[in-house]
Amino acid sequence: MADATAVIAAAEQLDAKDEDALALEIGLRSRRIEGDPSGADNPFLSVAYGTHMGLIDDVKALGWHILARWNKEVHVVICSSKRPEDQELSKKVFAALSLDEAALIAAIAPALLWIGAPAAIAAAVAPLIVKKFIVPAKEELCAAWGEAITAQK
């Protein structure tokens, strides 16, 4: 598993991007990893769009699709898993809710690594999950997060 500290640092750098830019980043990273799997464990993976990746809207759509997949899995771990190690992670995330976005990212990025997301993808997915699903739903996090996942289908 990749170093969580590095993934958190990379995710914090990517946090400055808006939601569409993060979705594109996720798609670009995924396409890059498809071509060269050795980049999967690099949370600072450098990507640039190239026409060999397909249409840019398709790459962004891929990013949104990847977000949907990892978002569901993190939601299960944080909100409904009965495994003791998942419940410990869930406690950390809920403790971070009283903190800022950086603290939330620092809680979500390791969760993504825990469930098997490549570091390069986790670094870009963590800030997008925080921006799109967690921050808007702090009060009723799990219920609202689950509803948001269902609404995206």
matplotlib code that plots the C-alpha trace (Angstrom):
import matplotlib.pyplot as plt

x = [0.0, 1.2, 2.3, -0.8, 1.2, 2.2, -1.4, -2.7, -0.1, -1.0, -4.7, -4.3, -2.5, -5.3, -7.9, -7.5, -9.2, -12.9, -15.1, -14.9, -11.1, -10.8, -13.0, -10.8, -7.7, -9.1, -9.8, -6.4, -4.7, -6.7, -5.8, -2.1, -2.2, -3.8, -0.9, 1.8, 0.6, 3.9, 2.4, -0.5, 1.4, 2.5, 0.1, 1.9, 1.5, 1.9, -0.6, -1.3, -4.1, -3.2, -5.4, -4.4, -6.5, -9.7, -12.1, -11.5, -15.3, -14.9, -11.9, -13.8, -16.8, -14.4, -13.3, -16.9, -17.4, -14.3, -15.5, -18.8, -17.2, -14.7, -17.3, -19.7, -17.0, -15.8, -19.4, -19.8, -16.6, -17.4, -21.1, -22.1, -19.2, -19.2, -15.5, -13.6, -10.8, -13.4, -15.2, -11.9, -11.5, -15.1, -14.4, -11.5, -13.5, -16.4, -13.9, -12.5, -15.9, -15.5, -12.3, -11.6, -11.4, -7.7, -8.5, -11.3, -9.1, -6.5, -9.1, -10.6, -7.3, -6.2, -9.7, -9.3, -5.9, -7.4, -10.0, -7.5, -7.6, -4.3, -2.4, -2.6, -6.4, -6.9, -5.0, -7.5, -10.7, -10.3, -10.7, -13.6, -15.5, -14.9, -16.1, -19.0, -20.4, -19.0, -18.8, -22.4, -23.8, -21.9, -25.1, -26.6, -23.5, -24.2, -27.9, -27.2, -24.1, -26.0, -28.8, -26.3, -24.8, -28.2, -29.1, -26.1, -27.2]
y = [0.0, 3.5, 5.9, 7.6, 10.8, 11.3, 10.6, 13.2, 15.8, 15.2, 15.3, 18.6, 20.1, 18.9, 20.4, 23.8, 22.4, 22.5, 19.4, 19.2, 19.7, 16.9, 14.6, 15.3, 14.7, 11.3, 10.3, 11.4, 9.5, 6.4, 6.6, 7.1, 4.1, 2.0, 2.7, 2.4, 0.6, 1.6, 5.0, 3.7, 4.1, 7.6, 10.1, 13.0, 11.3, 13.9, 13.8, 15.8, 15.3, 13.8, 12.9, 9.3, 9.3, 9.9, 12.9, 15.1, 14.9, 11.1, 11.3, 13.5, 11.2, 8.3, 10.4, 10.8, 7.1, 6.2, 8.7, 6.9, 3.6, 4.6, 6.9, 4.0, 1.9, 4.6, 5.2, 1.6, 1.5, 4.7, 4.4, 0.8, -1.6, -3.8, -4.8, -3.4, -2.0, -0.1, 1.2, 2.6, 4.4, 5.6, 7.2, 9.1, 10.5, 11.6, 13.2, 15.1, 16.5, 19.3, 20.3, 21.8, 20.3, 19.4, 17.3, 15.6, 14.9, 13.5, 11.1, 10.1, 9.5, 6.7, 5.2, 5.0, 3.4, 0.9, -0.3, -0.7, 2.6, 3.3, 6.2, 8.2, 7.9, 8.3, 11.6, 13.0, 11.3, 12.3, 16.0, 15.5, 13.2, 15.9, 18.8, 17.1, 14.8, 15.3, 19.1, 19.7, 17.0, 17.3, 17.2, 14.0, 12.7, 9.0, 9.4, 12.3, 10.8, 7.6, 9.6, 11.5, 8.3, 6.9, 10.1, 9.9, 6.6]
z = [0.0, -0.8, 1.9, 3.3, 4.2, 0.5, -0.7, 1.8, 0.7, -3.0, -2.3, -0.4, -3.5, -5.8, -3.4, -5.1, -8.3, -8.8, -9.2, -13.0, -12.9, -10.3, -12.4, -15.4, -13.3, -12.2, -15.8, -17.0, -14.2, -14.9, -18.6, -17.7, -15.4, -18.1, -20.3, -17.6, -14.4, -12.6, -12.0, -9.9, -6.6, -7.3, -5.7, -7.4, -10.8, -13.5, -16.3, -19.4, -21.8, -25.2, -28.1, -27.7, -24.4, -26.3, -26.3, -23.3, -22.4, -22.4, -20.1, -17.7, -17.8, -16.9, -14.0, -12.8, -13.2, -11.2, -8.5, -8.3, -7.8, -5.0, -3.4, -2.9, -1.4, 1.0, 2.0, 3.0, 5.0, 6.9, 7.3, 7.5, 7.8, 10.9, 10.7, 13.7, 11.5, 9.4, 12.5, 13.7, 10.4, 10.6, 14.0, 12.6, 9.8, 12.1, 14.4, 11.5, 10.6, 13.2, 11.4, 8.0, 4.5, 4.8, 7.9, 6.0, 3.1, 5.5, 6.8, 3.4, 1.5, 3.8, 3.6, -0.2, 0.1, 2.7, 0.2, -2.6, -4.6, -6.4, -4.7, -7.9, -8.0, -4.2, -4.3, -6.8, -5.5, -1.8, -2.3, -4.7, -2.2, 0.5, -1.7, -3.4, -0.7, 2.8, 3.3, 2.0, 4.2, 7.5, 9.7, 8.3, 6.7, 6.1, 5.1, 2.7, 1.3, 0.5, -1.1, -3.2, -4.4, -5.4, -7.1, -9.4, -11.0]

ax = plt.figure().add_subplot(projection="3d")
ax.plot(x, y, z, "-o")
ax.set_aspect("equal")
plt.show()
